[in-house]
Amino acid sequence: MTTFIIPHCVSGFRSQATSLSKLSELEAPLRPKRKKVWVDYFVQFRRIVVIFVVLPITFTLYIFTYLGDVRSECKSFKQRQGEHDENEWDTKKVGQVCTARKSWIAVRMRNLDYKHACHFEVDLSAFRNVLDVDKERMIARVEPLVNMGQINRVTVPMNLSLAVVAELDDLTVGGLITSYGIEGSSHIYGLFSDTVVAYEIVLAYGRLVRATKDNEYYDLFYAIPWSQGTLGLLVAAEIKLIPIKEYMRVTYKPV
Ligand SMILES: *[C@@H]1O[C@H](CO)[C@@H](O)[C@H](O)[C@H]1NC(C)=O
């Protein structure tokens, strides 16, 4: 592209002339049409692909997820906690650690090439249970893959709810904490991570710690939100609940 240096006094006139010449340039194709590749056919026939391929696969995955949720809900809180506490973390292995979660499961569009460099992939796919709902303390203790729908189904019948309920049922607690969970009620309660009172983290050398804002791991407590899983494996979180009622009064004030 040519750059025109235009003296200030005649700039109006000259720039008009330039834009005219540019218009005529535009009529010629910018680059020759490229040959169609298979992706173009995918896009062109996307209705067929979506209806006969994507939807059935998604439906099957949903059924599996649903059955997993039902299986988890059939267990008592005690049983779920027992299974959670049975997990052992190997402190002898050294090397880069990451979760075994595949990129196609996640909502985000992030390049996960860094996972190829990992020495150990830790499969956390079973960490999808609501471990406890403490009505006295108004705290839910959940594993990172628990999603919004699952946690609502447990707490709403108790007249309790998360303070920040991110809108999509599939969003997981782990994702909302280690990246940026937010919803309308954040105007009052802050980000999703601001409603968390404790994190259970497995550190890089295999040690499980519980970080709260006033124990020895308080630095970790403040560093975990938005850390994108870089500081350790989040294996449980204790999240504040708020009381809810069946109906709510809304006052409309025209402005
Ligand atoms: C929840 O609140 C409703 C009324 O708002 C009440 O009828 C119901 O008994 C409450 N449930 C529990 C578990 O407290």
The ligand as an SDF file (V2000), in Angstrom:
LIG
                    3D

 14 14  0  0  0  0  0  0  0  0999 V2000
  -38.7780  -23.3330   51.4740 C   0  0  0  0  0  0  0  0  0  0  0  0
  -39.5970  -22.1970   51.4930 O   0  0  0  0  0  0  0  0  0  0  0  0
  -40.9780  -22.4830   51.2550 C   0  0  0  0  0  0  0  0  0  0  0  0
  -41.7420  -21.1840   51.2540 C   0  0  0  0  0  0  0  0  0  0  0  0
  -41.0410  -20.1320   50.7250 O   0  0  0  0  0  0  0  0  0  0  0  0
  -41.5050  -23.4250   52.3300 C   0  0  0  0  0  0  0  0  0  0  0  0
  -42.8510  -23.7670   52.0450 O   0  0  0  0  0  0  0  0  0  0  0  0
  -40.6490  -24.6930   52.3770 C   0  0  0  0  0  0  0  0  0  0  0  0
  -41.0530  -25.4990   53.4320 O   0  0  0  0  0  0  0  0  0  0  0  0
  -39.1850  -24.3270   52.5310 C   0  0  0  0  0  0  0  0  0  0  0  0
  -38.3730  -25.5230   52.4160 N   0  0  0  0  0  0  0  0  0  0  0  0
  -37.4540  -25.8560   53.3020 C   0  0  0  0  0  0  0  0  0  0  0  0
  -36.7170  -27.1150   53.0520 C   0  0  0  0  0  0  0  0  0  0  0  0
  -37.1850  -25.1490   54.2540 O   0  0  0  0  0  0  0  0  0  0  0  0
  1  2  1  0
  1 10  1  0
  2  3  1  0
  3  4  1  0
  3  6  1  0
  4  5  1  0
  6  7  1  0
  6  8  1  0
  8  9  1  0
  8 10  1  0
 10 11  1  0
 11 12  1  0
 12 13  1  0
 12 14  2  0
M  END
$$$$
